[in-house]
Amino acid sequence: MAEITNLNRYRKAQARAEARRQADANAARFGRPKAEREAEAARQDRASRTLDQHRIAPEGDADDR
């Protein structure tokens, strides 16, 4: 015979697990020191500028003059 499962208990356990996952994600996203956040922003900015510098302009672009 199958074991009886309390659905409220299961639902609450699932909700707690989801809340824990969300809290871990938020801690990783927002729980960093200011220096680390600024270093990451600078790295992203540098990568974006490098990518823009390597962009090939389409033929007949008005910016080539």
C-alpha positions, 0 to 999 in steps of 0.5 A: 500500500502506498504511503499517504502524503500530506499535500499541504506539507508537500506544497509548503516544502516546495514553496520553502525550497523555491524561496531558498533558491531565490534567496541564494540567487539574490545573495549571489546577485546583490550580496557582493562588496562594492569593489567587486560590483564596480570591478564587474561593471568595469569589466563589462564596460571594457568588453562592450567597448572592445566588441564595439571597436571590432564591429564591421560597419556595413557597406556605404555607411555614412560614418566612413567619411 
